[in-house]
Amino acid sequence: MSARSSAVQYDPHVDIDWESPWRSEQFALPQESVTLYGTRVWAKLAGSDQRTLALHEAVSRWSTVAYLSAILTGNQLRRVAEEGLNSSDSRNALDEVSKSSRTTITFGRLVRATDLAPYKPPRGTATAVKLLSFLPLGAASHASMLLVEETFARTMAAAVTDPGIEPHVRQAVRIHRFECDERFEFARSEVLAAQRKSNRISRAYNRLLLAVLANVILRLGVSFEVYRSIGIGPMRGALISRRRRAAIRRRDAAATVAFLDSAGMLDGAVTAALWRLTGVVQSDERQ
């Protein structure tokens, strides 16, 4: 048994009290992560509407991370199929499968507990997202996991210590974070190892692929449809939240992007231009 697989693991089916009622008088998302927080529209909303919007944005985020984690799990199963069952890489891949599955189950069950329908990826992006299933088993594969789960973890991080957060959410985030540090450290080591092992053409291909996917992944967090829950049209909500969304995206992706940059995953003129389109990398940061 590897050191990674011997760590204490949680069970999302029993470590959260799913039988207790959902407490709608509390927030499902840290207020600083709500896309209208700090705007004049937010200040004018009644407390109940603020909580309603936060709930719908939380469900949108949970739906997205559960969906993307399930897709990325397929890459780890491909690794096992290609390398066999007895290699250390295969054992680590299976360990990642179990942990990604717990992420999908945890936040899928959170969505169910709210009695809201999951939010689906916007039209036109679903096909692009499905390309994650065909990622080459290199640096882009592990870097994509960081973009999906590490940025999400930072969005939800404040929920653990915020007494105003709904108890199901607080517990789900707590147990998810329990193993996150180890998983993210492993993903980083895999990115670095893949960079060292690959040739110049392979590195360029992985950089370009990741930059394209980043423009999809980093914009999928919150559906514009959430604004209907408080009587605001999606287009108006998108315009009002534009700056706030960009600020949240930069905040949550900062550590991941800094690592990817240090690993050489942002090198190259085309790659750098694509990353600037995400809004998480400024022009002067790549000079």
C-alpha positions in Angstrom: 0.0 0.0 0.0 1.4 3.4 -0.9 1.8 6.2 1.6 -0.9 8.2 -0.3 -3.5 5.5 -0.1 -2.9 4.7 3.5 -4.0 8.2 4.6 -7.2 8.5 6.6 -10.1 8.9 4.2 -13.6 10.2 4.6 -16.9 8.8 3.5 -19.2 11.5 2.0 -22.2 9.2 2.6 -21.8 9.0 6.4 -19.5 11.9 7.4 -22.2 14.5 6.6 -25.5 14.5 8.4 -27.7 14.3 5.3 -30.8 13.6 7.4 -30.8 17.0 9.1 -32.9 19.7 7.5 -31.3 22.3 5.2 -31.0 25.6 7.1 -32.2 28.2 4.5 -31.6 31.1 6.9 -27.9 30.7 6.5 -25.6 31.3 3.5 -24.5 28.4 1.2 -21.5 30.3 -0.1 -19.1 32.8 1.6 -20.5 36.2 0.7 -17.1 37.3 -0.7 -17.5 34.6 -3.3 -21.0 35.8 -4.5 -20.7 37.5 -7.9 -22.9 40.5 -6.9 -21.3 41.0 -3.5 -20.1 44.6 -3.0 -22.2 46.0 -5.9 -25.0 48.5 -5.5 -27.5 45.8 -6.5 -26.3 43.6 -3.7 -26.7 46.4 -1.1 -30.3 46.9 -2.3 -31.2 43.2 -2.0 -33.2 41.9 1.0 -31.3 39.4 3.2 -33.5 36.6 1.9 -32.7 37.5 -1.7 -28.9 37.6 -0.9 -29.1 34.1 0.6 -31.2 32.9 -2.4 -28.6 34.2 -4.9 -25.8 32.7 -2.8 -27.5 29.3 -2.8 -28.0 29.3 -6.5 -24.4 30.3 -7.1 -23.2 27.6 -4.7 -25.3 25.0 -6.6 -23.9 26.2 -9.8 -20.3 25.9 -8.5 -21.0 22.5 -6.9 -22.6 21.2 -10.1 -19.5 22.4 -12.1 -16.9 20.9 -9.9 -18.7 17.6 -9.6 -19.1 17.4 -13.4 -15.5 18.3 -14.2 -14.1 16.1 -11.5 -16.1 13.1 -12.9 -14.7 13.8 -16.4 -11.1 14.1 -15.1 -11.4 10.8 -13.3 -11.5 9.2 -16.8 -7.9 10.3 -17.4 -6.7 8.5 -14.3 -8.5 5.3 -15.4 -6.8 5.6 -18.8 -3.5 5.7 -17.0 -4.2 2.5 -15.3 -5.3 0.8 -18.5 -2.2 1.9 -20.3 0.4 1.2 -17.6 -1.1 -1.9 -15.9 -2.1 -2.5 -12.4 1.3 -3.1 -10.7 3.1 0.2 -11.3 3.3 2.9 -8.7 1.9 5.3 -11.2 -1.2 3.1 -11.6 -1.7 2.8 -7.9 -1.5 6.6 -7.5 -3.9 7.0 -10.4 -6.4 4.6 -8.7 -6.0 6.7 -5.5 -6.8 9.8 -7.5 -9.9 8.1 -8.9 -11.2 7.3 -5.4 -10.6 10.9 -4.2 -12.1 12.5 -7.3 -15.1 10.2 -6.9 -15.6 11.4 -3.3 -15.5 15.0 -4.6 -18.2 14.3 -7.1 -20.3 12.4 -4.6 -19.9 15.1 -1.9 -20.9 18.1 -4.0 -23.5 16.1 -6.0 -25.2 15.3 -2.7 -25.0 18.9 -1.5 -26.9 19.9 -4.7 -29.5 17.3 -3.9 -29.9 18.5 -0.3 -30.8 21.9 -1.5 -33.8 20.6 -3.6 -32.5 22.7 -6.5 -31.8 21.2 -9.9 -28.1 21.1 -10.9 -26.9 23.8 -13.2 -25.6 22.5 -16.6 -22.6 23.9 -18.5 -23.6 26.6 -21.0 -24.4 25.6 -24.5 -21.3 25.6 -26.6 -19.0 24.7 -23.8 -20.2 21.2 -23.0 -18.4 19.8 -26.1 -15.2 21.7 -25.2 -15.4 20.4 -21.6 -15.7 16.8 -22.9 -12.3 17.2 -24.5 -10.9 16.8 -20.9 -11.7 13.1 -21.4 -9.1 12.9 -24.2 -6.3 14.9 -22.5 -2.9 13.4 -23.1 -1.6 11.9 -19.9 0.9 14.6 -19.4 1.3 18.0 -17.6 -1.9 19.3 -19.0 -3.9 16.5 -17.4 -2.7 17.2 -13.8 -2.7 21.0 -14.4 -6.4 20.8 -15.4 -7.2 19.1 -12.1 -5.5 22.0 -10.2 -7.5 24.5 -12.3 -10.8 22.7 -11.5 -10.4 21.7 -7.8 -7.8 24.1 -6.3 -9.6 27.2 -7.6 -12.9 25.8 -6.3 -11.3 25.0 -2.9 -10.2 28.6 -2.6 -13.7 29.9 -3.4 -15.1 27.8 -0.6 -12.2 28.0 1.9 -13.8 30.7 4.1 -16.9 28.4 4.6 -15.0 26.3 7.2 -14.7 29.1 9.8 -17.7 31.2 8.9 -20.5 30.5 11.4 -23.0 32.0 9.0 -22.5 29.2 6.5 -25.1 26.4 6.3 -23.9 23.4 8.4 -24.0 20.8 5.5 -21.8 23.1 3.4 -19.4 23.8 6.2 -18.9 20.1 6.9 -18.6 19.2 3.2 -15.9 21.8 2.7 -14.1 20.8 5.8 -13.8 17.1 4.9 -13.0 18.0 1.2 -10.2 20.2 2.4 -8.9 17.4 4.6 -7.3 15.7 1.7 -6.9 18.6 -0.7 -3.4 19.6 0.4 -2.0 16.2 -0.3 -3.8 15.9 -3.7 -2.7 19.3 -4.9 0.9 18.6 -3.9 0.8 15.4 -5.8 -0.7 17.1 -8.9 2.0 19.7 -8.7 4.7 17.0 -8.5 3.2 15.2 -11.5 3.2 18.4 -13.5 6.9 19.0 -12.8 7.7 15.4 -13.5 5.9 15.5 -16.8 7.7 18.7 -17.8 11.0 17.1 -17.0 10.3 13.9 -19.0 8.8 15.5 -22.1 10.5 16.9 -25.1 10.1 20.5 -26.4 7.3 19.6 -28.8 5.3 17.8 -26.2 5.8 20.6 -23.7 4.5 23.1 -26.2 1.5 21.0 -27.0 0.6 20.6 -23.4 1.0 24.3 -22.7 -1.2 25.2 -25.6 -3.9 22.7 -24.7 -4.0 23.8 -21.1 -4.2 27.5 -22.1 -7.3 26.7 -24.3 -8.9 24.7 -21.6 -8.2 27.3 -19.0 -10.4 29.8 -20.9 -13.3 27.3 -20.6 -12.7 25.9 -17.1 -12.1 29.3 -15.3 -15.3 30.7 -16.7 -17.6 27.8 -15.9 -17.9 28.5 -12.1 -21.3 30.4 -12.0 -24.0 30.2 -14.6 -25.6 33.5 -15.7 -28.9 31.8 -15.1 -28.5 32.1 -11.3 -29.7 35.7 -11.5 -33.2 34.6 -12.4 -33.6 33.4 -8.8 -33.8 37.0 -7.7 -35.7 38.4 -10.7 -32.7 39.7 -12.7 -32.2 38.6 -16.3 -29.0 36.6 -17.1 -27.6 39.3 -19.4 -28.2 42.1 -16.9 -26.7 40.0 -14.2 -23.7 39.2 -16.3 -23.1 42.9 -17.0 -23.5 43.9 -13.3 -21.2 41.1 -12.1 -18.5 41.4 -14.8 -15.9 43.1 -12.7 -16.7 41.1 -9.6 -16.5 37.8 -11.5 -13.1 38.8 -12.8 -11.8 39.7 -9.3 -13.0 36.4 -7.9 -11.4 34.5 -10.7 -8.1 36.2 -10.2 -8.2 35.7 -6.5 -9.1 32.0 -6.6 -6.7 31.1 -9.5 -3.7 33.2 -8.2 -1.8 30.4 -6.4 -2.5 27.8 -9.2 -1.4 30.2 -12.0 1.8 31.2 -10.0 2.7 27.5 -9.8 2.0 26.8 -13.5 4.0 29.8 -14.5 7.0 28.6 -12.3 6.7 25.2 -14.0 6.9 26.7 -17.5 3.3 26.0 -18.4 2.7 29.7 -19.3 5.8 30.0 -21.6 5.5 31.0 -25.2 3.9 33.9 -27.0 0.7 32.2 -28.0 0.2 30.5 -24.7 0.7 33.7 -22.8 -1.8 35.5 -25.0 -4.4 32.8 -24.4 -3.8 33.0 -20.6 -4.3 36.8 -20.7 -7.7 36.1 -22.2 -8.7 34.3 -19.1 -8.3 37.5 -17.1 -6.2 35.8 -14.4 -2.9 36.9 -15.9 -2.0 40.5 -16.6 0.3 41.7 -19.4 3.0 43.0 -17.1 3.1 39.6 -15.2 4.5 37.9 -18.3 7.3 40.4 -19.1 
